[in-house]
C-alpha cells in the first residue's frame, strides 16, 4: 500500500470509487470496450456479492458508488474487476495502478427494500 494511504473498509459505508485508464488514454471510448467493462463488472458484482448503486463510464476513467462486498475486501473486488478487463482487452497496460475512494457515510442513504428488482440477473 502506498505510504500514508489509509483505506477504511468494512465499516458499513458505501464507497465512491474512481479509477483511470493507463495514462488516461481513451481505452473506454468504444462501445465494445464499455460493453467489456460492464460484463466484467456484472461478473465481479455477482462473485463478490456487492451492489453497484451507480456508475459513470467515461472514455478514460470510471466513477462508481458501491457497497462493501460480502465475500472479500473491496480492494480485492476492484483488483479482480480491473484484471478481468485487462486480460480480455488488447491494450497493455489497460489501467493506472491503484484506485481512489472515499467513504460515503450512509446515515440517511439506504439500499431499497428489494434492490434485486433493479439489478441485472
N, C-alpha and C positions, 0 to 999 in steps of 0.2 A: 504494500500500500504506500502511496505517496506520503512523504514526510509531512506531518501536520494535518493530514486529511482524516477527518472523523466522520464516520457514517453512523447514523442512528437507525438501525434496522431492528425489526421485530419489536417495535414499540406500539403497534396497533394503529399507526398512521398511514395515510395514503402517501405516495411518493410521486413527485413531479420529476420526470427524468428527461434529460436531453443528451443525445449523442450524435456525433457527426461522422460523415464520410471522410476517408483519408484526405488530408489537406483540403478539406471542404470542396472536393471535386463533386460534380453533379451526377453521382452514380445512381441516384434515385430519380433521375429526370425522365426515365422512360416508364411506360405503362408496365412493361414486363418486369422491371426492377421493383416497382411498387407492389405488383402482384406477388412477386417472390417474397418480399418483406412481409406482406400480410399473411401469406400462407405459413411462413415460419413463425410469425407472431402467434397465430392460432394454435399451431402445434405446441409451442412452448407454453402458451396460456393453459392448455389442457394438461400437459405433462407436469407443470409445476403448480397447478391449481391456484391461479391468481386471476383477478378481474382486471380488465382494461376498461377504465372508466371513460377514457377518451384518448385520442392520439391525433397528431397532425404530421403528415409526411410532406417534407419539402425537398427540393431536388438535392440538397446537400446535408440535411440534418432532420432529426425527428424529435418531437416532444411527445411524451406520454404521461398520463395520470393513471397510476395503477395502485392496487392494494398490495400487501405483502404476501408472497406465496406461502402456501401451507406446507409444502414439502421441502423447501430449501431457503437459503438466504436469497434476497432479491439480487444480490451481486452475481450469484450463480445462474439465476434465471436469465439475467441480461447477458452474461457471458455466453450462455448456450444459444440465445437468440442471435447474437452477433456472429457467433461461429457458424450457426446454421445458414445464415445468409451468405457469409464469406465463402463457404465451401461449395455453394451452389452457383456462385457468381464467377464471371471471368475476370473481374477486376481484382488485382492484387497489389497491395493490401486494400481491403474494402473500407474498413473502419479506422478512425482515430482510436488510439488507446484510451481507455477509461470511459467514464460517463459522468455526467453531472446530475446531482439530485438534491432535492430538498424535501423535507417532510412537510406535509400538509396536515396540520393538526385538525382532526375531524370531530371536534366537539359538536358541531352542527351539521357536518357532512356525513350522511349515512347512505349505505347501499340501499337500493329499492328492496321492497319486501321479497320479491321474486325476480332477482336480476337475470336468472337464466332465461326468462321470457325474451330478453333483448339480446342475449348472447347468441352467437352462431353455434349451431350444433356440430 
